[in-house]
């Protein structure tokens, strides 16, 4: 099995909000405005928008820019709990590399 190439790239989020994403955010906008320290859990799809490779003499990391292309906010405790459970499961799979749990991934 070959070892994957590791690239230390910076990740940036594009600030452009697509119409579908804006429509998903709209029902929550008033609450988001009122809660200055609020937090919302969501399922998000990201798409590659731009890739920047520095020149050979530049001391910069490569950069990839991503845009949110789809988004749904978990409305209600039941949905929030379900999304958090899924996030924990994905986290465990991502961090299990080299542990006893690796075979479960």
ChimeraX attribute file (.defattr): number of C-alpha atoms within 10 A of each C-alpha:
attribute: neighborCount
match mode: 1-to-1
recipient: residues
	/A:1	3
	/A:2	4
	/A:3	5
	/A:4	6
	/A:5	6
	/A:6	6
	/A:7	8
	/A:8	9
	/A:9	14
	/A:10	12
	/A:11	13
	/A:12	13
	/A:13	14
	/A:14	15
	/A:15	10
	/A:16	10
	/A:17	14
	/A:18	12
	/A:19	11
	/A:20	14
	/A:21	17
	/A:22	13
	/A:23	13
	/A:24	14
	/A:25	16
	/A:26	12
	/A:27	12
	/A:28	13
	/A:29	11
	/A:30	10
	/A:31	11
	/A:32	15
	/A:33	10
	/A:34	9
	/A:35	9
	/A:36	8
	/A:37	7
	/A:38	9
	/A:39	8
	/A:40	10
	/A:41	15
	/A:42	15
	/A:43	11
	/A:44	12
	/A:45	13
	/A:46	13
	/A:47	13
	/A:48	13
	/A:49	13
	/A:50	12
	/A:51	13
	/A:52	13
	/A:53	12
	/A:54	12
	/A:55	10
	/A:56	7
	/A:57	6
	/A:58	8
	/A:59	8
	/A:60	13
	/A:61	15
	/A:62	15
	/A:63	16
	/A:64	17
	/A:65	17
	/A:66	18
	/A:67	18
	/A:68	19
	/A:69	16
	/A:70	17
	/A:71	17
	/A:72	15
	/A:73	17
	/A:74	17
	/A:75	13
	/A:76	8
	/A:77	9
	/A:78	10
	/A:79	14
	/A:80	16
	/A:81	13
	/A:82	12
	/A:83	17
	/A:84	15
	/A:85	12
	/A:86	12
	/A:87	14
	/A:88	12
	/A:89	12
	/A:90	13
	/A:91	11
	/A:92	15
	/A:93	15
	/A:94	11
	/A:95	12
	/A:96	15
	/A:97	12
	/A:98	8
	/A:99	8
	/A:100	8
	/A:101	12
	/A:102	13
	/A:103	10
	/A:104	8
	/A:105	12
